[in-house]
Amino acid sequence: MTTHTPNQKELAGDIRDEASFKYHQIRAFYDEETITVYQAYNSEIASVAVREQKLHASPQFRLTRMTWIKPSWCWMMYRAGYSYKDKNQARILAIKMKHEHFIALLQNAALTTEPGREDTPGDDAASPDKPAREKPSVVRVQWDPERTPRLDKLGYRSIQIGIPSSLAETWTKEWIVGIEDVTERARALEQELRENEGVADDELVRKGLLPLEREFLVPVEVQQALRVG
């Protein structure tokens, strides 16, 4: 992983049509150095992770199991029900990674064998009650229908990334540069939508309840391997 990783400006020439959403497109909230991904955990894992700024700080977080991350805020809302779905998804964390490490995950990824599946597999690392499964060794990528802030299904897909046990220690100890608890933001979004049914997405952005996600570009070989586009 010592090869040069092109930055977003260098990759700009790979965009075929910036005005349209591709069916498989990586969209995320990011700045010049970091990209934000999301995952939901139980309160014990989340509280310790935020306090220590280490996702693996709680003994309940299991490095031996696969964990799924999502760069789409709305898909995280769908998956966790705005944090109300169950106790193992009661706290939503925004996790920052450097661009090169996010791309490194994708460079070691393979598509799932169930491309038609519409739900990301359960996150084992966030669910300490579950029995152990066979240890995976490859980063998994799955494309699921993107969602609106109201959780309605859209006509294009959002990427979910499964980090295997073989990379879990590197990811948690070296590749995470910031952890923020965004549970209250998720619940405020649900409340706003419930109390103000006609609210526009632009207003949600202005209120800080909907992040501005843009296409995140990856090298051509990654696009081809993961069917980006």
Secondary structure, DSSP 8 states (H G I E B T S, - for coil): --S----TTGGGGG-S-TTS--SB--EE-B-SSEEEEEEEE-HHHHHHHHHHT-TT-STTS-TTS-EEEBS-HHHHHHHHGGGTS-GGGSEEEEEEEEHHHHHHHHHTEEE-S-TT--S----GGG-TTS-------SEEEEEEEEE-TT--EEEEEEEEEEE-HHHHHHIIIIIEEEEEE-HHHHHHHHHHHHH-TT--HHHHHHTTSS---EE----HHHHHHHT--
